[in-house]
């Protein structure tokens, strides 16, 4: 299944505490359950003012639908074309 990276502009998000991040995660998971098993949240990176999320989904459209329903921005949705790491150089 295709994998996507979603960039969410969320000023101040890095200052959220564990309870607030848990609540946001629960909201996201609730929407994922309604959308069905074809969209999967892999993980997210929280920085000072953005969240970068990795999802598996059949299309960018369902990712945008998830964001809209959950009330999260999806400023950029990009399909991952390849994954590289230090072993790629060998």
C-alpha positions in Angstrom: 0.0 0.0 0.0 1.3 3.5 -0.7 2.9 5.4 2.1 2.5 9.2 2.6 4.1 11.9 4.7 1.7 14.6 5.9 3.0 18.0 7.0 0.7 19.7 9.5 1.3 23.4 10.4 0.3 23.7 14.0 2.0 26.6 15.8 2.9 25.8 19.3 2.1 22.1 19.0 5.5 21.2 20.6 4.4 22.7 23.8 1.4 20.3 24.2 1.6 18.0 27.2 1.1 14.3 27.2 -2.6 14.5 28.0 -3.2 16.9 25.1 -1.2 14.7 22.7 -3.1 11.6 23.9 -6.5 13.4 23.3 -5.4 14.4 19.8 -4.2 10.8 19.1 -7.5 9.4 20.3 -9.5 11.7 18.1 -7.4 10.7 15.1 -7.8 7.0 15.9 -11.6 7.4 16.2 -11.8 8.9 12.7 -9.5 6.1 11.4 -11.9 3.5 12.7 -14.8 5.1 10.9 -12.8 5.3 7.6 -12.0 1.6 7.8 -8.8 -0.5 7.6 -7.5 0.9 4.3 -5.9 3.9 6.0 -3.3 3.3 8.7 -1.4 5.8 10.9 2.2 4.6 11.2 3.6 7.3 13.5 4.2 11.1 13.8 7.0 13.4 14.7 6.0 16.5 16.8 8.3 19.5 16.4 7.8 23.0 17.8 5.3 24.2 15.2 4.5 21.2 13.0 3.6 17.6 13.1 4.9 15.2 10.4 2.8 12.1 10.1 3.5 8.9 8.2 0.4 7.0 6.9 -0.4 4.1 4.6 -3.4 4.6 2.4 -4.6 3.8 -1.1 -4.7 7.6 -2.0 -4.0 11.1 -0.8 -7.7 11.8 -1.0 -8.6 9.5 2.0 -5.8 11.1 4.0 -7.2 14.6 3.3 -10.7 13.2 4.3 -9.2 12.0 7.6 -7.6 15.3 8.3 -10.8 17.3 7.5 -13.0 14.9 9.6 -10.5 14.9 12.6 -10.1 18.7 12.4 -6.3 18.6 11.7 -4.6 20.6 8.9 -3.0 18.7 6.1 -0.8 21.4 4.5 1.2 18.9 2.5 0.4 15.3 1.5 3.3 13.7 -0.3 3.6 10.1 -1.5 6.8 8.4 -0.4 8.6 7.1 -3.6 11.6 5.5 -1.8 13.1 5.0 1.6 16.8 5.5 2.0 19.2 5.3 5.0 22.9 4.9 5.6 22.8 1.3 4.2 21.7 2.7 0.9 25.3 4.0 0.4 26.8 0.6 0.7 
